[in-house]
């Protein structure tokens, strides 16, 4: 019979947008069905020595990649700890590990964080149970296309080392809740209660909210200025990180869909290590709906895996089981992902699951994720450039960004909490090194901070390729950019994609047009290139433009030109910060 330690499994994740956490929790549920005592946590939320001291059958790592092959925010401290030179080379000898990465193979930094983590664990003497798994969004089943067979191999190997003491728990059995949640008698709490104060955050007051697009433009883009209560420091390229609040009407709709309206203001008592420390242990469902639950998010597979246990009709249970299965992922994509159907809308569709059991509240709805915004100022007040997200799908109501909608409705004088995080871009260390900045749309945000600092310190030359739809509708920060250009501090190249219907122009076209200049800066003066903006197609198109410039003006083959740009990236001279 296995010892208690041999039936323990530790699952640690690094997740930027929630997908890696979702996969980790799925692994945790499957481990429970195989009679393991499971601990699931973010890498930065456990004692870092746990990896070296844990007595467990295995430690499973699940992580995504962000930025330019960087680890997610909630594993960065853990990763820096693992890189310490003082750690003995055999510190993990005797430890069995497994690593699964989530990424997108269309990006050059595909699963870099998982690859580096796997390599470092092996360097420290850990024994891989199975080969590293690489989940790929490009697979027709998404990351599940790799995760399902990888998990099968993991359970097979663990079963060989530690045979099951009893048969696998059937999928029809609901796992125990991860937190203790119960009503505290019939006591009602009056008022919403104080907003949360997560660690490492500072309070800040909104002092300005200025629309920087024309009033008749389809999109509202704001410059928001905040004054922090405490002295804070950041450098150009850094980000302000905020956790949004849900709007009262959306909270009411969610509570109704979950069958919790009558309980919304009743006092709850909460306990459990899986609940964030900043969540009050005495609170209400209304507070949780406002400040904690991601009610406007799109449910993932694990939600349906849990919700199926609470269906009260055979038809709903069958449909939920289909969405929870590997074979049903195409249907789930069409039902949830493509139309961006929210938790609230999904619960309305499966109305016979309400009222949801309170004790499973934290297992059903994940916490709302923090959002990062490049800081547009270099010192003093914190300026953010925020596009208010709103778009139509097949759903009746327009889809709205939770954080941008919340920020847009704030009035001067209102308070928020924010923390500061290192971004992926850094200005050139040598003030005489030319900076080539490519920032279409709100990608210009970080470059405003670059320019404020470089102009204040008389650092040049600076080149900006800016793109938007119309010169007269969404030319962000036009007056400041033109003032810097007139002063000789900035060389500005603009592309307005909708002003000439016959010939759409994008930033990559301007880069090619200025190919001789760009090549002279890259080759003759070792310029640094910075690319920021939407991650959909822009980064690949811009990279292709630089490769074309190197090939055409540097007299190189296409392969050699691509390698030249990759070498720039390795040297820190080609940096990207892009987002979806």
Buried (B, 14 or more C-beta within 10 A) or exposed (E): EBEEEBBBBBBBBBBBBBBBBBBBBBBBBBBBBBBBBBBBBBBBBBEBEBBEEBEBBBBBBBBBBBBBBBBBBBBBBBBEBBEEEEBEEEBBEEBBBBBBBBBBEEBBBBBBBBBBBBEBBBBBBBEBBBEBBBBBBEBEBBBBBBBBEBBEBBBEBBEEEBEBEEEEBEBEEBBEBBBEBEBBEEEEBEEBBEBBEBEEBBBBBBEEBEEBBEEEBEBBBBBBBBEBEEEEEBBBBBBBBBBBBBBEEBBBBBBBBBBBBEBBBBBBBBEEEBBEEBBBEEBBBBBBBBBBBBBBBBBBBBBBBBBBBBBEEEEBBEBBBBBBBEEBBEEBBEBBBEBBBBBBBBBBEBEEBBEBBBBBBBBBBBBBBBBBBBBBBBEEBBBBBBBBBBEEEEEEEEBBBBBBBBBBEBEEEEEBBBBBBBBBBBBBEEEEBBBBBBBBBBBBBBBBBBBBBBBEEEBBBBBBBBBBBBEEBBBBBBEBBEEBBEEEBBBBBBBBBEBEEEEEBBBBBBBBBBBEBBBBBBEEEBBBBBBBBBBEEBBBBBBBBBBBBBBBBBEBEEEEBBBBBBEBBEEEBBBBBBBE
